Amino acid sequence: MNQDSQILFTSKTIGTVTIKNRFVRSATFENAANKDGSIGEEYIKIYEKLSKGEIGLIITGMIHTSDDGRSYHRQAGLHSDATIPGFSAMNETVHKNGCRIFAQLCHGGRQSMVLGLRPPAPSACRPDLTYRVYPRAMSNEEILFAIKTLAVGAKRAQKAGFDGIQIHAAHGYLISEFLSPYFNRRTDEWGGNPEKRFNLLKRVYESMREAVGSAYPITVKINIEDHTPKPGVTLEETAGYIQKLVHLGIDAIEISCGTVSFSLFNQCRGNVPVRALAKVMIKPIQPVTRFVLKREFPEEKYVFYENYNLWACNDIKPLMGNTPLILVGGLRNYESMEKIVREQKADFVSLCRPFIRQPMIVKNWRNGDIKKITCNNCNNCFGYLPLDESIQCNLNRDF
Ligand SMILES: Cc1cc2nc3c(=O)[nH]c(=O)nc-3n(C[C@H](O)[C@H](O)[C@H](O)COP(=O)(O)O)c2cc1C
């Protein structure tokens, strides 16, 4: 490693917390919690391994904070005080290994596999074929309840020893749905124009801030583009939201794209693992499911290319003043990550799929062993979700 390439191993603060290097493990759903949302050895092992790999900041997979905000069967929860001890044990291990860890808190909204046919959403709309649900519009009371439970969840995360919070406002879950003109057709105080669509995120941030105090880092993950069938958030709108968040005092922002329902493979560019995804269906209808998936998600539309969200940094970074920007999406090459940070396109480089396969790679890099990332974006890691097994790398496994 030459002198210049050391920049990825310089420390930087997020709010009051110092991160020892510029590598972030982007939130990665584990599918490894117990069915009651508590966590045990299987979940903790994932984080022990990641922290041994010397990643500066680890962001957990999405954690729900209320039963009505839960998306997946094996999703971890901070919906009850009873789950705090498990997270405390995990955080102690991560801290012993010198890493920081933030909890990603999420209300799933319409993207839920566990709430039955009518999950809550900003507006009622056509059936969602990915989750096989028929979203219904939330009442004002339900919205206020969601805000409250997210704030209580943040307080629990603080009690459990997390170093900070990431609000999940990306990928088509509830807050992202409210930000989007595609999902949010309301005309009350929660929708109708960008200011009102921002209201939920603003209120969640303010309530969390009140719960955890001014010194505790709160960050946001937000989409630069939704890639929905009709326009969702655009870079212009997101830029406005980011300016507002910076003004409110947010401690860092991670930019991403896509929704799970409509554009998972914009979010995670690469192969479309139709065989793995069809496993959500019973055996007799898997062949037809594969056919439909191939038609709906033609692979040529989602071809992987490196740093696919980098294009937005030139617009976003100047809006952020001293607030750190975290970039995720196809970061795969050490030299180009180094360039991104050196040229101040972003302050942190965030990776998801590569750390499923190579959790130790940052440690290798720190030791001067510039190993290549061998994740080939086959996206078979998603195949474990319907199997109810914890997410793993199984390069090109034929499910
Ligand atoms: C298996 C899997 C699970 C994911 N879970 C989450 C999650 O819980 N929260 C989130 O914000 N993003 C999640 N993502 C998206 C990643 O954080 C990241 O934005 C995306 O994979 C692009 O980064 P990459 O090219 O480094 O993989 C997930 C991605 C994968 C592949």
The ligand as a MOL file (V3000), in Angstrom:
LIG
                    3D

  0  0  0     0  0            999 V3000
M  V30 BEGIN CTAB
M  V30 COUNTS 31 33 0 0 0
M  V30 BEGIN ATOM
M  V30 1 C -28.9140 -10.2140 1.4930 0
M  V30 2 C -29.0840 -8.7210 1.5590 0
M  V30 3 C -29.7460 -8.1550 2.6350 0
M  V30 4 C -29.8890 -6.7460 2.7080 0
M  V30 5 N -30.5060 -6.2090 3.8050 0
M  V30 6 C -30.5780 -4.8620 3.9250 0
M  V30 7 C -31.1140 -4.2810 5.0940 0
M  V30 8 O -31.5270 -4.9580 6.0500 0
M  V30 9 N -31.1900 -2.9210 5.1440 0
M  V30 10 C -30.7250 -2.1230 4.1340 0
M  V30 11 O -30.7780 -0.9080 4.2290 0
M  V30 12 N -30.1830 -2.6600 3.0130 0
M  V30 13 C -30.0930 -4.0000 2.9070 0
M  V30 14 N -29.5070 -4.5370 1.7970 0
M  V30 15 C -28.9360 -3.6390 0.7710 0
M  V30 16 C -27.4500 -3.3590 1.0580 0
M  V30 17 O -27.2660 -2.6920 2.2890 0
M  V30 18 C -26.7970 -2.4930 -0.0480 0
M  V30 19 O -27.4710 -1.2490 -0.0860 0
M  V30 20 C -26.8470 -3.1730 -1.4270 0
M  V30 21 O -26.5990 -4.5560 -1.2980 0
M  V30 22 C -25.7900 -2.5930 -2.3770 0
M  V30 23 O -24.5120 -2.7360 -1.8540 0
M  V30 24 P -23.4560 -3.8700 -2.3850 0
M  V30 25 O -23.3140 -3.6570 -3.8590 0
M  V30 26 O -22.1860 -3.5940 -1.6410 0
M  V30 27 O -24.0230 -5.1870 -2.0790 0
M  V30 28 C -29.3670 -5.9250 1.6840 0
M  V30 29 C -28.7190 -6.5230 0.5930 0
M  V30 30 C -28.5700 -7.8930 0.5280 0
M  V30 31 C -27.8220 -8.4960 -0.6370 0
M  V30 END ATOM
M  V30 BEGIN BOND
M  V30 1 1 1 2
M  V30 2 1 2 3
M  V30 3 2 2 30
M  V30 4 2 3 4
M  V30 5 1 4 5
M  V30 6 1 4 28
M  V30 7 2 5 6
M  V30 8 1 6 7
M  V30 9 1 6 13
M  V30 10 2 7 8
M  V30 11 1 7 9
M  V30 12 1 9 10
M  V30 13 2 10 11
M  V30 14 1 10 12
M  V30 15 2 12 13
M  V30 16 1 13 14
M  V30 17 1 14 15
M  V30 18 1 14 28
M  V30 19 1 15 16
M  V30 20 1 16 17
M  V30 21 1 16 18
M  V30 22 1 18 19
M  V30 23 1 18 20
M  V30 24 1 20 21
M  V30 25 1 20 22
M  V30 26 1 22 23
M  V30 27 1 23 24
M  V30 28 2 24 25
M  V30 29 1 24 26
M  V30 30 1 24 27
M  V30 31 2 28 29
M  V30 32 1 29 30
M  V30 33 1 30 31
M  V30 END BOND
M  V30 END CTAB
M  END
